[in-house]
Amino acid sequence: MRLRGFGVLLYLLGLSYGAVALAIKALGYRMSKTSVYLAVQEAAQPVPGMRQMGVFGGMCKAVLGADVTSVRCKGRWL
């Protein structure tokens, strides 16, 4: 139970499910990404009325993303 709670804590601190699984493995324990996901979902279950709009209500911002990845093929940048 403590291990699952620790996994949820690491996830809430910003680690991905895979990173949480790797961190726990580095401590000598085993927990898969799926187990971390299920623990997070179970921990969020008892929070009544928890919705994204309730948490972030009114904080909508327009966002623009760009991918500047390029590759070199036969001497030309694509």
Buried (B, 14 or more C-beta within 10 A) or exposed (E): EEBBEBBBEBBEEEBEBEBBBEBBEEEEEEBBBEBBBBBBEEBEEEEEEEEEEEEEEEEEEEEEEEEEEEEEEEEEEE
